[in-house]
């Protein structure tokens, strides 16, 4: 009698998942989707609370839909606006937000902001609904989106703040913060923290005061007196943001950030920086001298697209440099990008 070979349980699960994916006709990133399904099945034994499982379920659903919605606009630069929902149209900050959104849209950008009133509505008014995304949050007292974005297909309403904030930052190429309350400060601190720690890509972060205003200037003074003086942050962290009080300066900071710099990514131990214009040998020598403190070993060098980049087709047409970054001094790296933009 022939002896049956026993298939381990986890192999049966993997096979069943693969059959399910094949039944759906395959698609993007099948191996990663299979891992998500496998981890979802572990919830049957690992997490007893229904409420906890609902958090996971809702987060996946919200993020999946958000990524799908943003995908057709992946090649367009986007600026996120944060600010108070209570700012009235008569306020200078409101008019600044309208003007900034209009100006950045004229530069070919899109605008991402919340779906509510105040600064959010001002951003949508300035950019127009065609160039706007509304990233709304479901609150007991703010159920409806503002009239500019309310019927637009690019409006998303989230249940959780953390999925909403991830969507803001994941799809942004620049962030502008107008004066606001706890929510605005929370979003601003998160943006700074994620850039400071390398958990999000570097981008322009502009803190916009009204003309002659002191909201962000006062915040800056408090930050220096308490955070810097007590060595909770470093001086270089102040390179991660800029404070202005006029729209022209804000637009200039954002557009100049991408004058030469295009994007960057880590490939193993190397940080690859892509540019629109190839740097000269003299420029590369200057980077090695001026930023040797953030090069962990070796030197900045010109490279061809890496095999990893070729595999996913990451902006292969752009010249690039690479070096072993110490993965700590992101304020200094932000300063290096400013130098690259002067090439």
N, C-alpha and C positions, 0 to 999 in steps of 0.2 A: 504494500500500500504506500502510495506516494505521500511524503510528509509535507504539509503546508508550511510555507514560510510566513511567520507572523510579522505583519507590518506595524512598526511603532505608531502609537496614537498620534504623535505630532506630525508624522509623515502623512497619515491619513487626512489630517486637517489641512496641511499644505496642499495636498492633491485636490481635496474638495474645493478649496479656495481657488486654485488655478482653474478647475473646471467651471466654477462660477464666473470667473473673469472671461474665460473663453466663450462661455454661453452669452455673455454680454457683448461679445465681439471685440474684446481687447480694448485698447485705447492708450492714453498717455500714461507713462510712468507705472506700468503694470506691477513691477516688483514692489514699489513703494505702496501702492494701493493694497497689494496682498498683505503687506506687513500691517497696515492700518486695520484691515479686516481681522487678521490674526490677533492683534491687540484688543480689538473690540470683543472678540469671543472670550478673552480672559476676564472681561468684566463680569461674566456669568458667575465666576467664583471669587474674584478678587475684591469686588466692590458691592457691598450689600445694600447701601443706602440708595433708594430710588432717586432722591434729590441729587446726589452726587453724579449718578449716571446721567441724569437730565442735563446737568451742566456740560458734561462731555458731549452729549448728543447735540445740544443747542450750539455749542461752540463750533463743532465740525460743520454743522449745517450753515451757520452764519458765514464762516470763513470760506467755505466752498462757493457759496453764492457770490460773495464779494470778489473773490479771485476771478470768477467767471465774468462778472460785470466789468471789471477793470481790464481784462485781457485784450479786448479790441483796441484799447487806447495805450498799450504798453510803450509805444514809440514816442508818445508825446510827453514832454516835461510837465510836471504838475506842482503847484504850490499849495500848501495847506495853510489855511487861516484859522487861528484860534482867537477867541475873545468873548466878551460877556454877551449872554443872551438878553441882558437887560439894557443894553445901550440903545438909546432912542435915536431915530433918524435925525433929530435936530443937533445931536452931539458931533463935535469935530471928529471923534474917532470913527463914527459911522461913515461920515463923508470920506474920510481917509481910506477906509476899507473899500468903499465903492470905487474910489479913484485907483487904488492899488490894483484891485481885481481887474478893472478895465484896462489898465496899462500893461499888466503882465499877460493878459489875454491877447492884447495887440502884439505882444512879442511872440505869440504862437504857443503860449502855455495854456493849460487848463487849471481850474481852481477846485480844490477839495475843501469843504468845510462842513460843519454840522448842518442839520436840516431845519434848525429852529430860527427864532427871530434874532434881532440885534446884529452883532458883527457877522453872524452866519448869513443872514438875509442880505446884508450889505455886500458881502462877497459875491453872492449869486446875482444880485442886481448889477454889479459892475461887470462881471464876466459874461453874464447872460446864461440862460439855461443850457444852451448847446455846449458851452465850454465849462460846465459846472458839474461836480458830483456833490450829492447831499448824503452825508454819513450821519444819520439821525440816531438818537437814543430814545428808547421808550421810557418815559417818566410819568408819574401820576398826574403832573400838572402841565405837561407838554406833549400831548398826544399827536398833534397835527404838525406837519412840516410847513415851512413858510410858503406863501403863494407862488414864489418864483420857481421853486423846485418841486412843488407838491405833486404834479402830474407827470414829472419827467421820469423816464425809465432808469436814469442814473441816480435815483434816490434809493438808499438802503436804510432800513431801520433795524437797529441792533437791540438785543435784550441786555447784553453785558458790556460794561465799559471796556473790559480788557480786549475783547475781540474788536471793538470799535477803534480803540487806540492803536492796536496792531495794524488795522486797515489803513488808518491815517498815515502811519509812519512807513509802512511797507511800500506804499505807492507814491510817496512824496519825494520830490527833488529839491524842495526848499520849504521852510516853515516860517511863517510870520505870526508873531503874537501881539495882539492888541491888548490894552488893559482889560482885565477881567477879574473874576472871583476865584474861588478855590479850584474850580475845574480848569480854568486857564492856567493857573500856576502849576497844577498837577500835570497837565499836558506839557507845559514848558520844561518842568523839572525832569519829566520822563525822557523827553527828547534829548536834553543835555546829558542825562545819565547814560542813555544808550549809546550816544556818540563817544562820551568820555571813556566808556568801558569796551568799545569796539563791538557792541551788540547790534548796532545799526550802522549803515554807511554814513560817511561824512557828507553834510549838505549845508547850505547857507541857513543859519538860524537868526532871524532878524526880530528884535524887540522894538516895537513901534510905539513911541510916545506921541501924543498929540503935539502940535507945534508949541514949543515952549513948555511942554508938560514935564512932570517929574515922576510919573508912576514907575517906569523902569529905571530911571536914574536913582531913585530912592532904593529900589530893590538892589541895584548894583552896589550902592554904598553899604547897605546892610550885609550883602554877600562878602564884600571885602573885609568889613570890620569884624565879622563873626566867623565866617567859614575860612577865609584865607588866613586871617591873623591867628586862628587856632590850628592852622595847618590841616584842616579837614579837606581842603582842595589845594591845588597848586596854581601858581601864577599862569602857567601855560593853559589851564582850563578856560581862561578868559578869551582864548583864541577861538573858542567854539561858538561864540555868538557875537553879535554887534547890535548896539543901540542907536537908533536914528529917530528923527522926529519929522521926516518929510518923505513923501512917496518916491520922489526922484532917487533919493539915496537908497531906498529899499530895493527898487527895481534894478539899480546899478549894481548893488552888491550881489544880487541873485544872478543876473545875466553874466557878470564878469567871472563868477565862480566856474562857469562852464565855457569860458572863452577859449581855453585850450584843454583843460581837464575834461575828460569824458566820463570815466567810471573806474572802479577798481575792484579787485577780488583777491582772496587768498588762494594760492595754489600750493598745497603742502606748506612748507615753511616760508614761502616767498609771497610778498605782496606785489601784485601786478597792477600797475597804473597805466591806464589807456589814455591817449591824448589825440587831439586832432592833428597836431603838427609834431613831427619827429624832432627831438632835442639834438642840439649839436654836441660834439665831444666836449667842448668848453663848458656847455651848460651842465652836462652830467658830472664833469669834474667839480663844478661849483656845488652841486647837490651833495657830493661825497664829502666835501670840506665843511659846508655849512650845517649839514644834518648828520654828521658822523655819530652824534650822541644817540640817535634813534636807530642806527644800523647795528644789529646785534653781532653780525660778522659778515665778512666779505665787503662788497661795495654795490652801489647802484650801477646797473648796467642795462644797455639796450638789449631787448630780446625779441624773438619771433613768438607768435602765438604758441602757447603750451599745448601739449596733447590733450590735457583736460579741457582747455578752451575750445580746441578743434572739435572735441567730442560733442559739446553742446552748442557749438556755433556762436560763441560769445564775442560779438563785435570784432571779428577777425580782421577787418579792414583798417583798424586803427594802429598806429605805432604804439609801442609800449616799452616801459622800463620795469625793472623788478629789483627787489632787494629784500634782505631778511630784516623785517621790521621787528622792533622789540615788543610790539603788541601791548604797549603800556602808555606811551606818550602821544595820545591822539591829538592833543592841542598842538604839539609840534608838527605832527603829520598834516594838520590843517594848514599850518604855516607853510609847509613844503608845497602844498597845492597852490597857495597864493604865488609862490615863486614860479611854479610850473606855468601858471597862467600869464606870467610875464615873458615867457620865451617868445 
